[in-house]
Amino acid sequence: MNDVILSRIAEALTWTGRYVERADATGRILDAYLHRMLEDPWRDEDVACRSLYAILGVDAGGTRVDMQKVLDQLAFDARSTCSIEGALGAARLNARSAREAVSSEMWECLNSTWHALADQRLAARRTGPYAYLELVRRRAALFFGLADSTMSRDDSWRFVVLGRSLERVDMTVRLLAVRVLDAAHAPDWPTLLSASGADEAYARVYGGFGDTPRVAEFLLLDRDFPRSALHALTTAEECLSALGRPRQDPARRPIGRLRTRLEYLDTNALEDQLPLLLRDLQQSCMASADAVAERFFPYQGPVEWAQEGA
């Protein structure tokens, strides 16, 4: 490493980036589904909710599911890092343990966001969750903007960006996997674009809104869109390279292989290769994350933070 930072700080920064990105992505997905259900009130709510659970890897159980149950579990549950509130709480605690590495403005952003969630949650139960989800998206964008504008481009910054990039690939793959592999709960292509924050960017590239499998090409292979798998893998590889990891390092190798594979993929063959490609992307990110943990913070596994009072 170019700059020596304690392994506990490296771990906390990586998970801060991952948890904030997870909260942001989950908020976008929930918002996209809510708007789609408003536009199409005849859509089966149980099927739509099970699609949400499938994306985020949560067991829906055997009983009928409605959107309020989804929000309680995926937005408001402070005990689970699979939910927005739980992820932001974990991000805050990780950032607090690395206060010497993050800027004061980043910390204030996370801390004020956490304390604002209780009032927003109460308001969401009365008037709907849209303001709550908008707050989460705006504060996540603010947090990463502050990271870019107030942190030196040292190893601390790289761990935050590395965590964000690995989580971003994982969430993009989860969205596409449900569309490609699970027809019973599959969201449509416009919903996938909206859930990825990619609808306007896609429209600028292709001159219209997505209703074709070309959406998968954009979300995987676009070099310029920051939430595409290729862009996020490239960023993760750059971070690992700057952290001093050689090409054959167990953390960098799976990322580099998939980045190269995506970069030179024949788009005409994408549809046939998509199921295998999505599986390989998810496995490679998991392998890289495990190798990063083993190399940079080997003293223990990922921290299970106990939630504190507001």
PEURDA-V661621 format. One record per backbone hydrogen bond with DSSP energy under -1.0 kcal/mol. NH is the residue of the N-H (numbers start at 1). CO is the residue of the C=O. If there is no record, write none. Layout:
nh = (NH,NH)
co = (CO,CO)
This chain:
nh = (10,11,12,13,14,15,16,17,18,19,20,21,22,23,24,25,26,27,28,29,30,31,32,33,34,35,36,37,38,39,40,43,48,49,50,51,52,53,54,55,56,58,70,71,72,73,74,75,76,83,84,85,87,88,89,90,91,92,93,94,95,96,97,99,101,102,107,108,109,110,111,112,113,114,115,116,120,121,122,123,124,125,127,128,133,134,135,136,137,138,139,140,141,142,143,144,145,146,147,148,149,150,151,154,158,159,160,161,162,163,164,165,166,167,168,169,170,171,172,173,174,175,176,177,178,179,180,181,182,185,192,193,194,195,196,197,198,202,203,204,205,206,207,215,216,218,219,220,221,222,228,229,230,232,233,234,235,236,237,238,239,240,241,242,243,244,245,249,253,256,257,258,259,260,261,262,263,264,265,269,273,274,277,278,279,280,281,282,283,284,285,286,287,288,289,290,291,292,293,294,295,296,297)
co = (6,7,8,9,10,11,12,13,14,15,16,17,18,19,20,21,22,23,24,25,26,27,28,29,30,31,32,33,34,35,36,40,44,45,46,47,48,49,50,51,52,53,66,67,68,69,70,71,71,80,74,75,83,84,85,86,87,88,89,90,91,92,93,96,98,98,103,104,105,106,107,108,109,110,111,112,116,117,118,119,120,121,123,124,129,130,131,132,133,134,135,136,137,138,139,140,141,142,143,144,145,146,147,152,154,155,156,157,158,159,160,161,162,163,164,165,166,167,168,169,170,171,172,173,174,175,176,177,178,182,188,189,190,191,192,194,193,198,199,200,201,202,203,212,213,214,215,216,217,218,225,219,220,228,229,230,231,232,233,234,235,236,237,238,239,241,240,246,249,252,253,254,255,256,257,258,259,260,262,266,269,270,273,274,275,276,277,278,279,280,281,282,283,284,285,286,287,288,289,290,291,292,293)
